[in-house]
């Protein structure tokens, strides 16, 4: 059975609800960007001041840099994605899942690199590095879904 939706509200959600979700995604993405920029400032201060214990090991220093850089760039990508979801009129059933996957993916990649560097062994990063590929796949799926899903397409669960 199809649900009748008015032309003013084609997806069964108010414009206000969609705007709140979009703004929440933007705010969380900006906050994530701020966290990774701050971690980069901290990292450069530790390197510049030659503080012992934090960046003595080249592997640790490299993975902390990878986490800061990837996290910052992927949070910027999330800011653009928040705009694109609204601009492309992605159906709300898809938009909520895309937003969650994209933001979680950026978090997993940045934090995975940093935590892997902090818990490293003699030659390899620590176990937290294993969440990096999962985060990358989440982000990739979010980008592909945003590019392919059109207004009026059925939701991920098959509903309209």
C-alpha positions as a Python dict, from the first residue, in 0.01 Angstrom:
ca = {
    (1, 'X'): (0, 0, 0),
    (2, 'X'): (139, 338, -97),
    (3, 'X'): (122, 624, 145),
    (4, 'X'): (-4, 951, -1),
    (5, 'X'): (230, 1237, 62),
    (6, 'X'): (163, 1599, -16),
    (7, 'X'): (370, 1787, -269),
    (8, 'X'): (497, 2013, 7),
    (9, 'X'): (619, 1713, 206),
    (10, 'X'): (711, 1439, -45),
    (11, 'X'): (911, 1225, 198),
    (12, 'X'): (675, 1221, 495),
    (13, 'X'): (909, 1437, 703),
    (14, 'X'): (879, 1805, 770),
    (15, 'X'): (1132, 2044, 628),
    (16, 'X'): (1215, 2134, 985),
    (17, 'X'): (1311, 1773, 1070),
    (18, 'X'): (1531, 1745, 761),
    (19, 'X'): (1694, 2079, 843),
    (20, 'X'): (1766, 1968, 1200),
    (21, 'X'): (1931, 1647, 1075),
    (22, 'X'): (2135, 1841, 819),
    (23, 'X'): (2245, 2095, 1080),
    (24, 'X'): (2336, 1819, 1326),
    (25, 'X'): (2552, 1650, 1060),
    (26, 'X'): (2721, 1983, 982),
    (27, 'X'): (2784, 2063, 1349),
    (28, 'X'): (2921, 1716, 1427),
    (29, 'X'): (3145, 1729, 1120),
    (30, 'X'): (3278, 2073, 1213),
    (31, 'X'): (3338, 1954, 1570),
    (32, 'X'): (3522, 1647, 1439),
    (33, 'X'): (3734, 1872, 1219),
    (34, 'X'): (3817, 2090, 1520),
    (35, 'X'): (3925, 1783, 1720),
    (36, 'X'): (4161, 1666, 1446),
    (37, 'X'): (4303, 2016, 1386),
    (38, 'X'): (4365, 2047, 1761),
    (39, 'X'): (4534, 1707, 1762),
    (40, 'X'): (4759, 1828, 1479),
    (41, 'X'): (4852, 2139, 1674),
    (42, 'X'): (4929, 1925, 1979),
    (43, 'X'): (5137, 1686, 1768),
    (44, 'X'): (5340, 1966, 1611),
    (45, 'X'): (5398, 2119, 1955),
    (46, 'X'): (5524, 1785, 2087),
    (47, 'X'): (5759, 1750, 1790),
    (48, 'X'): (5875, 2111, 1803),
    (49, 'X'): (5939, 2105, 2177),
    (50, 'X'): (6099, 1759, 2152),
    (51, 'X'): (5888, 1624, 2436),
    (52, 'X'): (6006, 1279, 2536),
    (53, 'X'): (5772, 984, 2524),
    (54, 'X'): (5511, 1110, 2278),
    (55, 'X'): (5687, 1124, 1945),
    (56, 'X'): (6021, 952, 2002),
    (57, 'X'): (5938, 649, 1794),
    (58, 'X'): (5916, 716, 1416),
    (59, 'X'): (5627, 470, 1374),
    (60, 'X'): (5427, 639, 1647),
    (61, 'X'): (5495, 984, 1503),
    (62, 'X'): (5395, 870, 1153),
    (63, 'X'): (5065, 715, 1261),
    (64, 'X'): (4974, 1016, 1476),
    (65, 'X'): (5031, 1235, 1169),
    (66, 'X'): (4827, 998, 952),
    (67, 'X'): (4538, 1009, 1200),
    (68, 'X'): (4542, 1386, 1227),
    (69, 'X'): (4560, 1439, 850),
    (70, 'X'): (4305, 1175, 750),
    (71, 'X'): (4062, 1272, 1026),
    (72, 'X'): (4078, 1640, 934),
    (73, 'X'): (4034, 1586, 562),
    (74, 'X'): (3756, 1330, 603),
    (75, 'X'): (3568, 1559, 841),
    (76, 'X'): (3588, 1830, 573),
    (77, 'X'): (3450, 1574, 328),
    (78, 'X'): (3161, 1519, 570),
    (79, 'X'): (3086, 1891, 568),
    (80, 'X'): (3057, 1878, 189),
    (81, 'X'): (2851, 1561, 208),
    (82, 'X'): (2605, 1724, 448),
    (83, 'X'): (2554, 1997, 191),
    (84, 'X'): (2525, 1749, -99),
    (85, 'X'): (2262, 1535, 73),
    (86, 'X'): (2036, 1838, 109),
    (87, 'X'): (2114, 1978, -234),
    (88, 'X'): (2048, 1646, -410),
    (89, 'X'): (1724, 1592, -212),
    (90, 'X'): (1836, 1250, -91),
    (91, 'X'): (1532, 1069, 56),
    (92, 'X'): (1533, 1083, 438),
    (93, 'X'): (1545, 703, 476),
    (94, 'X'): (1875, 707, 288),
    (95, 'X'): (2001, 1038, 422),
    (96, 'X'): (1999, 930, 786),
    (97, 'X'): (2196, 614, 709),
    (98, 'X'): (2438, 796, 479),
    (99, 'X'): (2505, 1062, 743),
    (100, 'X'): (2574, 800, 1011),
    (101, 'X'): (2801, 594, 784),
    (102, 'X'): (2999, 895, 662),
    (103, 'X'): (3054, 1049, 1005),
    (104, 'X'): (3139, 715, 1168),
    (105, 'X'): (3374, 633, 881),
    (106, 'X'): (3568, 957, 921),
    (107, 'X'): (3590, 901, 1297),
    (108, 'X'): (3709, 540, 1256),
    (109, 'X'): (3981, 631, 1007),
    (110, 'X'): (4125, 920, 1208),
    (111, 'X'): (4101, 756, 1549),
    (112, 'X'): (4216, 419, 1414),
    (113, 'X'): (4541, 565, 1282),
    (114, 'X'): (4606, 763, 1600),
    (115, 'X'): (4522, 480, 1840),
    (116, 'X'): (4721, 236, 1627),
    (117, 'X'): (5022, 466, 1658),
    (118, 'X'): (4985, 504, 2033),
    (119, 'X'): (4964, 128, 2090),
    (120, 'X'): (5229, 21, 1838),
    (121, 'X'): (5466, -272, 1860),
    (122, 'X'): (5831, -267, 1752),
    (123, 'X'): (5754, -264, 1379),
    (124, 'X'): (5377, -252, 1337),
    (125, 'X'): (5089, -33, 1455),
    (126, 'X'): (4863, -159, 1732),
    (127, 'X'): (4533, -346, 1693),
    (128, 'X'): (4316, -30, 1669),
    (129, 'X'): (4450, 13, 1314),
    (130, 'X'): (4202, -259, 1215),
    (131, 'X'): (3910, -14, 1229),
    (132, 'X'): (4066, 202, 955),
    (133, 'X'): (3954, -17, 660),
    (134, 'X'): (3606, -47, 812),
    (135, 'X'): (3585, 331, 837),
    (136, 'X'): (3707, 374, 481),
    (137, 'X'): (3442, 131, 354),
    (138, 'X'): (3167, 309, 548),
    (139, 'X'): (3273, 639, 399),
    (140, 'X'): (3295, 495, 49),
    (141, 'X'): (2946, 344, 79),
    (142, 'X'): (2810, 679, 198),
    (143, 'X'): (2963, 860, -98),
    (144, 'X'): (2836, 605, -351),
    (145, 'X'): (2486, 612, -200),
    (146, 'X'): (2480, 991, -211),
    (147, 'X'): (2584, 988, -575),
    (148, 'X'): (2337, 720, -688),
    (149, 'X'): (2020, 758, -479),
    (150, 'X'): (1762, 992, -631),
    (151, 'X'): (1448, 1151, -490),
    (152, 'X'): (1169, 897, -509),
    (153, 'X'): (1395, 593, -489),
    (154, 'X'): (1287, 330, -235),
    (155, 'X'): (1460, 335, 101),
    (156, 'X'): (1727, 85, 203),
    (157, 'X'): (1455, -136, 349),
    (158, 'X'): (1253, -126, 24),
    (159, 'X'): (988, 116, 148),
    (160, 'X'): (892, 428, -44),
}
